[in-house]
Structure formats: C-alpha cells, structure tokens
Amino acid sequence: MKIYVVSGLGADFKVLERLEFPEAHEIVFIDWLIPEQNESFPKYVERMAEKINIAEPFYLLGYSFGGIMVQEINKLKPAQKVVILGSIKSDREKSRLIRAGEITRIPKLLPVSFFNDRTTNVYSVVRKFFDPQNPRVLQYFRVKDPYYLKWSIEKISDWKFEETPGVVQILGDRDIVFPIRNSKPNYIIKGGTHLFPAIKYKEVSKILREVLV
C-alpha cells in the first residue's frame, strides 16, 4: 500500500527522513506547490491531491501544516487511514498565536516583500526556539518562496475544520506551535518539540509500525 506524505510549512522530506515506515508500504512524498495568484485553499488542495491514485487503497500522513493538508485531501480522496504528526485535528485546537493572526488579520496585511530571503532566514532562526536541541534546524526549511510563505500562513490562520473521526494524532508534549493542552492526541512523544519527527524518530517509528499495518 502507498503512504502519501506531506511535510511541514516550507519543509521538505528531510525532516521526516529518519522515520522508519513499515517495509511492506511504498512512501510517496507530495512536494509543496507554489500557490497561483489569489488561489483559493480548496483549489490548492485539489492540485496537491492530483498525485494520489484512488484506484488502490492508500494511507495519508502529514506533518505540521502537512497534517492540515492531508485532512483536507482526505475529504476529496478518502484514505484507509490518516496520521498527523505535530498537527491539529480541527480549528478548535489552534494556538493563541494562530488565533491572534486569524482575529487581527495580520497575515493578510503583511506585504509579500516581508517574506523575502532576509526575513525568511530570520524566520528560520526563530524556529530554533521551537527546538533548541537541533542547531541545524535551517536544513529542514527549503521552500522559501515569499508568496508561498505568506499564502500558507494566511491559510493556517483562517483554517476552519471539523474533526474527522479516526484521524490518528501524534503530538510532542513540548510543542509550542501546536500545544498539547489544546488537543487530545492518540500518542504523546515525551520531550518532543515541534521537530519531534526528526529528534524522536525512534519513538515515532515504533508508533507508525503499530498504526500503519
């Protein structure tokens, strides 16, 4: 069976590369697309889902923003199972910071130029605070297109979604991007920051072998 995987905002597969999936399955990574000008979220989800072959059963797995994405894809192309890492199952689980962005509309007001190379580097450095154990955090964030970053942050802030029964949620207990206090995850990674798939890969791999059978 294929496992279609979507990584986090601006991240490529490197953040997930140390995870060990069940050997019987084929991993298919779905790269982030650059949004078209003023593209709606539903239309973007459709384009992200184009790579998925519904002629055969499959699983969906997403990390962070990718967790949001695979849940949206699941509405269009239902999977046998959906697993989310460091992500949320509904808009009710948003952090205070994300809710503040939704209320104030700051992400929409920021110009695209705010997300240029210089500021995206600053943004990546700030991510170190999310996981001080990982001094090489910059290596995980590869997609730095300014429009993509602005568009994605807007969509995360605006995201509205009712929890889908059966979604398997794995969260780190030290994640400050999606705090565990807002959720009731199926699995908790002790000492896990937002980058727990890269740091606590052995624990996560064990869970995936149990879940993706």
C-alpha positions as CSV (number, residue, x, y, z in Angstrom):
1,M,0.0,0.0,0.0
2,K,1.2,3.5,-0.7
3,I,1.6,6.1,2.1
4,Y,1.3,9.6,0.7
5,V,3.3,12.0,2.8
6,V,3.2,15.9,3.1
7,S,5.8,17.7,5.2
8,G,5.5,20.9,7.2
9,L,5.3,24.5,6.0
10,G,8.4,25.3,4.0
11,A,9.9,21.9,4.8
12,D,10.9,19.0,2.5
13,F,11.1,15.3,3.3
14,K,14.4,15.8,5.2
15,V,12.6,16.5,8.5
16,L,11.0,13.0,8.2
17,E,13.8,11.1,6.6
18,R,14.9,9.2,9.7
19,L,11.4,7.7,10.3
20,E,11.1,4.0,9.6
21,F,7.9,3.1,7.9
22,P,6.5,-0.5,7.7
23,E,8.5,-2.2,4.9
24,A,5.5,-3.5,3.1
25,H,4.4,0.0,2.1
26,E,5.6,2.4,-0.5
27,I,6.3,6.0,0.5
28,V,5.2,8.7,-1.9
29,F,6.2,12.2,-1.0
30,I,4.0,15.1,-2.2
31,D,6.0,18.3,-2.7
32,W,4.5,21.7,-1.8
33,L,3.3,23.6,-4.8
34,I,3.7,27.3,-5.2
35,P,0.2,28.8,-5.0
36,E,-1.2,30.6,-8.0
37,Q,-2.0,34.2,-7.6
38,N,-5.1,34.6,-5.3
39,E,-5.6,30.8,-5.4
40,S,-8.3,29.5,-3.0
41,F,-7.4,26.9,-0.5
42,P,-9.9,24.3,-1.9
43,K,-8.4,24.7,-5.4
44,Y,-4.9,24.4,-4.0
45,V,-5.9,21.2,-2.1
46,E,-7.2,19.8,-5.4
47,R,-3.8,20.4,-7.1
48,M,-1.9,18.8,-4.1
49,A,-4.2,15.8,-4.4
50,E,-3.6,15.2,-8.1
51,K,-0.6,12.8,-7.4
52,I,-2.8,10.4,-5.4
53,N,-4.1,7.3,-7.3
54,I,-7.5,6.4,-5.9
55,A,-7.6,3.2,-7.9
56,E,-5.9,1.4,-5.0
57,P,-6.1,1.8,-1.2
58,F,-3.7,4.2,0.4
59,Y,-2.7,6.0,3.7
60,L,-2.2,9.7,4.2
61,L,0.4,11.1,6.6
62,G,1.1,14.8,7.2
63,Y,3.5,16.8,9.5
64,S,2.6,20.2,10.9
65,F,0.9,22.2,8.0
66,G,1.1,19.0,6.1
67,G,-1.2,17.4,8.7
68,I,-3.8,20.1,7.9
69,M,-3.3,19.4,4.2
70,V,-3.8,15.6,4.3
71,Q,-7.0,16.1,6.3
72,E,-8.3,18.4,3.5
73,I,-7.1,15.9,0.8
74,N,-8.9,13.1,2.7
75,K,-12.2,14.9,2.1
76,L,-11.6,14.7,-1.7
77,K,-9.8,11.3,-1.8
78,P,-10.6,9.3,1.3
79,A,-7.7,7.3,2.7
80,Q,-7.7,4.0,4.6
81,K,-6.1,5.9,7.5
82,V,-4.9,9.4,8.2
83,V,-2.0,10.1,10.5
84,I,-0.9,13.6,11.6
85,L,2.4,14.5,13.3
86,G,2.7,17.7,15.2
87,S,-0.6,19.0,13.8
88,I,-4.2,19.7,14.8
89,K,-7.5,17.9,14.0
90,S,-9.7,20.9,14.0
91,D,-9.6,24.7,14.2
92,R,-10.6,24.4,17.9
93,E,-7.1,23.2,18.6
94,K,-5.3,26.3,17.3
95,S,-2.8,28.0,19.5
96,R,-3.4,31.5,20.9
97,L,-0.8,32.9,18.4
98,I,-2.6,31.4,15.4
99,R,-5.9,32.6,16.7
100,A,-4.5,36.1,17.1
101,G,-3.5,36.0,13.5
102,E,-7.0,35.0,12.5
103,I,-8.6,37.7,14.6
104,T,-6.2,40.6,13.7
105,R,-5.8,39.6,10.1
106,I,-2.1,40.5,10.3
107,P,-1.0,37.7,7.9
108,K,-3.2,39.2,5.2
109,L,-2.0,42.7,5.9
110,L,1.7,41.8,5.6
111,P,3.2,42.5,2.2
112,V,4.8,39.7,0.2
113,S,8.1,41.6,0.5
114,F,8.0,40.9,4.2
115,F,8.8,37.3,3.4
116,N,11.9,37.9,1.3
117,D,15.1,36.0,1.6
118,R,16.4,38.1,4.5
119,T,13.2,37.8,6.6
120,T,12.7,34.1,5.8
121,N,16.2,33.5,7.2
122,V,15.2,35.3,10.3
123,Y,12.0,33.3,10.5
124,S,14.1,30.1,10.3
125,V,16.4,31.2,13.0
126,V,13.3,31.9,15.2
127,R,12.4,28.2,14.6
128,K,15.4,27.3,16.7
129,F,13.4,28.4,19.8
130,F,10.9,25.6,18.9
131,D,13.7,23.0,19.2
132,P,16.9,24.2,20.9
133,Q,18.2,20.6,20.7
134,N,18.6,20.9,17.0
135,P,21.2,23.5,15.9
136,R,20.8,22.5,12.3
137,V,17.1,23.4,12.1
138,L,17.7,25.5,8.9
139,Q,18.3,22.4,6.9
140,Y,14.7,21.4,7.2
141,F,13.1,24.5,5.7
142,R,13.7,24.6,2.0
143,V,10.7,26.2,0.3
144,K,11.3,30.0,0.8
145,D,9.1,31.4,-2.0
146,P,7.7,34.6,-0.4
147,Y,4.3,34.3,-1.9
148,Y,4.0,30.6,-0.8
149,L,5.0,31.6,2.8
150,K,2.6,34.4,3.1
151,W,-0.3,32.4,1.5
152,S,0.4,29.4,3.7
153,I,0.4,31.4,6.9
154,E,-2.9,33.1,5.9
155,K,-4.5,29.7,5.3
156,I,-3.3,28.3,8.6
157,S,-4.7,31.3,10.4
158,D,-8.1,31.1,8.5
159,W,-8.4,27.3,8.6
160,K,-11.9,26.0,9.7
161,F,-12.4,22.3,10.1
162,E,-14.5,19.8,12.0
163,E,-12.6,16.9,13.5
164,T,-12.7,13.8,11.4
165,P,-13.2,10.6,13.4
166,G,-10.4,8.1,13.1
167,V,-7.6,10.5,12.4
168,V,-4.5,9.4,14.4
169,Q,-2.8,12.4,16.1
170,I,0.8,12.2,17.4
171,L,2.0,15.3,19.4
172,G,5.1,16.3,21.3
173,D,4.5,17.4,24.9
174,R,6.9,20.4,24.4
175,D,5.4,21.6,21.1
176,I,4.7,25.3,21.3
177,V,3.5,25.6,17.7
178,F,0.5,23.3,18.4
179,P,0.4,23.0,22.2
180,I,-0.7,19.6,23.6
181,R,-3.0,21.3,26.1
182,N,-5.4,22.2,23.2
183,S,-5.7,18.6,21.9
184,K,-6.3,15.0,23.0
185,P,-3.8,13.2,20.9
186,N,-3.7,9.4,20.4
187,Y,0.0,9.3,21.1
188,I,2.3,11.7,23.1
189,I,6.0,12.0,22.4
190,K,7.7,12.8,25.8
191,G,10.2,15.6,25.5
192,G,9.1,16.2,21.9
193,T,9.3,19.7,20.5
194,H,7.6,20.7,17.2
195,L,10.5,19.0,15.4
196,F,10.0,15.7,17.2
197,P,9.8,13.6,14.0
198,A,13.5,14.4,13.4
199,I,14.6,14.2,17.0
200,K,12.4,11.5,18.5
201,Y,12.3,9.4,15.3
202,K,12.7,6.0,17.1
203,E,9.6,6.6,19.2
204,V,7.6,7.9,16.2
205,S,8.7,5.0,14.0
206,K,7.5,2.5,16.6
207,I,4.1,4.1,16.7
208,L,3.9,4.2,12.9
209,R,4.7,0.5,12.7
210,E,1.8,-0.1,15.0
211,V,-0.7,2.2,13.3
212,L,0.1,1.7,9.6
213,V,-0.4,-2.0,9.4
